[in-house]
């Protein structure tokens, strides 16, 4: 439905499936509404414009790490990250994002920023200066994050060589299970293995 000069025209009824074709057709004088030649012309031009706008939108997405797909190759090349197309796109994005977050002076906040890019949730970093070490604790993520090896490599690149790092993962404990207030029968119906139960949120 479009309005040109106060005249409302239903361009969907003319058989145009292209969004841009419908828009182009709405700009024509009203006497073209029954012209199959003009409908076909606007449909053909509109389909080309639809593809153009789709390509432009897709290209724009490559400028942002969280929406990039084929553009991740360029991000990785720019940041010196080895490209592994066998990894899921989300994991590749996390590696790029953590590398971008990791610039600057080494600090707990910097480590947390990098780790949160991988874990997708809150991460606490605590320092043990007397032992020349720090601990990365995953607060929101249950179990071991799927791309933990990438995270460990990223933190190894950030941290001073003399500091050790320990990772603490979160698992379901009996108190958490009690808080769910489930009967044993309800829990049994969930059909979870012990490994699945450990990370059950």
Buried (B, 14 or more C-beta within 10 A) or exposed (E): EBEEEEEEBEBEEBEBEBEBBBBBBBEBEEEBBEBEEBBEBBBEBBBEBBEEEEEEEEEEBBEEBEEBEEBBBBBBEEEEBEBEEEBEEEBBBBBBBBBBBBEEEEEBEBBBBBBBBBBBBEBEBEBEEEEEBBBBBBEEBBBBBBBBEBBBBBBEEBBEEEBEBEBEBBEBEEEEEEEEEEEEEEBEEEEBEEEEEBBBE
